[in-house]
Amino acid sequence: MDAKYGFGKTVDLSFDAAVEKVTQELQKEGFGVLTDVDVAATLKKKLNQEMPPYRILGACNPPLAHRALEAEPSIGLLLPCNVVVRQDAAGAVRVEFMDPNAVLDLVNRPEISRIAGDVRKKLERVMQSL
């Protein structure tokens, strides 16, 4: 993935196995999945459009979220951390992570930048474990 707002990799897993594995690895780093949006199912239902499997997992690490909310109460607009598991047209499965540094740098506060750095390290460990 070559974007300023995220990072990720192609995994050698089925789509369902990738969702399960990334959820487990997030838990090891203290994240829970608060939301799970099945984009493909939603587009099929609402627009009758087909697309490869695509899920957006809204991950939250409560202690880090609490620190961020104490430092900047409106930071909830930028939470939770989104993790995308998607299958491309060729069948490859990708797991992609929102870069908290890119998003939380919008706040331009040193304490938020430190928290973003902590979150990024945890998400990088999740990515490496896949």
N, C-alpha and C positions, 0 to 999 in steps of 0.2 A: 504494500500500500504506500503510495507516494502522495501523502496529503499532510498539510500542516496541522490538521485537526485530529489526526488519528494515526494508529499504527496497528499492524496485524500480520498474519501469515496464513498461508495455505496449510491445512492439516491433512494428515493421512488417516482420516476417519470418515465414517458415514455422517450425514447431516445430523441425525438423531443422536449418534454417539458423541459428536462434537458439542452439541447443546448440553448433554449430560456431563461430559468431561469438563467443559469450561465452568459449569455451575459448581461442580465439586471443587475445582481448583480455586474458584473465587471464594468459596466457603473456607478453604484452608488459609486464605489471606484476610479473613474476617468480613467478607462481603456476603450479603444476602441478596437474592434477586427479588426486588419489590414488584416489578412489572415484567410481563412477558407478552410482547406484541407480535402476533403472527401476521406479518405484513402480507404474505402471499394469500392466506385465507381471507383476510380482510378485503384485499383487492378483488378476489374471486367473488366474495359475497356482495360487495357494494358496487363493483363495476363490471362484473363478469369477465375479468381479465386474468389470464393465466401468467404466472411467473414462477421461476424456480423457488424452492424453499428459502425463506428469509425471515429471521426472528430478531427482534430487538429486545435485549435483556437489560432492564434498568437495575444496575447493581449499586448497593449502598453499604458502606462500612460505617456503622453507627458512631463509633468514637471519633472518627475523622470528620464525619458530617456534623457532629455536635460541635467540634472545635471550629469548623468553618462557620456554622450558624452563629456561634457566640461572637466571632470576629466580625462577621458581616451578615446581619439578619436577612438581607434580601438575596443571599447566595443561593437560596432554594430555587431560584429561577434557573440556575445552572446545574442543578442536581436532579437525578442521580447520574452516575457514570453509565453511559450506554455502551453495551457490548453487542456487536452484531455478529450473528452466525448466519452465513448465507452460502448458497450453492450457486455457482456461476453457470452460464449456458453450456459450458463444456463438461459440467458435472463436478468440478473441483469445489471443495468446501473451504471457505475462508472464515477466520475468526478475526474480528477487527475491534479495536478498543478506542474509545474517545480519549484523546490526549488531554488529561486534566490540566497540564501546563498551558496548553493553547487556550482552553476555555476559561480557566480561572485567572489567567493573566489579564483578562478583560477587567478584572476588579482593581488591578494595579495597587495591591497592598502587600507588603512583605510577609505578613503572617499567613495570608492566603496562598502566596507563592510557596511557602514552606510546606503547607498542607498538600498543595498540588504535587509537589515533588515527592512527598511520602506516598501519595496515592499512585503516582506514576510508577514508582519502584515496585509497589505491590502488583500492579497490573502487568508490568514487564515480567515479573516472576510467574504470574499466571500464564502469560503467553509462552514463556520458555518451557513450561511444564506440559504444554499441549503436544 
